[in-house]
Amino acid sequence: MKYEKSKVLFVSDLDGTLLTPQAVLRDGDAERINALTARGLRITYATARTIRSAEKILSDLHFSPDAPPVSLMNGVLACDMAKRQYVDCAKFSTGCARELLRRMRESDSYPFIYSLADGGELRTHYTEISGSAMQEFMDERKIRYGKPFVKISDVMDVQGDVIYFCLIAPEADVLRAYHAVDDVSGIKRTYYEDSYAPGTWYLEIFDEKASKKHAVEFLRAYTGAEYIVCFGDNRNDLPMFEAADFAVAVPNAVQETKNAADDIAENGVVAYIEKFAENMGW
């Protein structure tokens, strides 16, 4: 089946999918992606990362004023990269945020707490750093991306709207925290193994309106896309696959994600998009 170029949207995960194990674009991919978008192909990204690290990773890509937004933090935020302006945000109520923090403390879990302040500044807070994985995450982002972290004693100390909780720990600790919030209403959760560090797991908690599925649904409505192709590798990409018209896993994807995919991008995401465009006669 042939599709109009302007009605097709390609959405790729970053870590483990588009990026190398060093969390950068592969050599030549920025030039190839820029060539594709210059020809009118619509390509964007859906990541668990925040704007600060995603912006640096994607700094060699050209975002035109009409480029589709990039989805951040598993669908919590969508950002117009040309304007550096958020166009979608899912936030917790204050009561829900406090309850989540209480449950985390009772389970001896201390996640990072993300907030969006007035004016659109994204901030990262913590009450305690427990475990080497959390420390390494914070240190790397401070050094590599210049990201600030603020120590607080209570969620009420957070300035702005609380939008996201993230715990990084061994699988048993992540599962304990996951089940500690089983009956909290108004939330969604995902947990998955780190693409770069086997044995390290992420638990991410966000408002029930957010997810990578929500990200794809938002992008469809925002861009008017009629056919969406998504690329992913991990369990947190499964909701995105649900909302896509065609789902593509990469060769290193976990088996659960491969099982949910319609195809495998044997030669990588960029080569797959290039071949798709060739088959469409674009």
Secondary structure as UniProt FT lines:
FT   HELIX           5..7
FT   STRAND          8..12
FT   HELIX           14..18
FT   TURN            21..22
FT   TURN            27..28
FT   HELIX           29..38
FT   TURN            39..40
FT   STRAND          42..46
FT   HELIX           51..57
FT   TURN            58..60
FT   TURN            65..66
FT   STRAND          70..72
FT   HELIX           73..75
FT   STRAND          77..80
FT   TURN            81..84
FT   STRAND          85..89
FT   HELIX           94..106
FT   TURN            107..108
FT   STRAND          112..116
FT   TURN            118..119
FT   STRAND          122..126
FT   HELIX           132..145
FT   STRAND          149..151
FT   HELIX           155..157
FT   STRAND          161..169
FT   HELIX           171..180
FT   TURN            181..183
FT   TURN            185..186
FT   STRAND          187..193
FT   TURN            198..199
FT   STRAND          201..207
FT   TURN            208..209
FT   HELIX           212..223
FT   STRAND          227..232
FT   HELIX           235..237
FT   HELIX           238..243
FT   STRAND          246..249
FT   TURN            251..252
FT   HELIX           255..260
FT   STRAND          263..264
FT   TURN            266..267
FT   HELIX           269..280
//
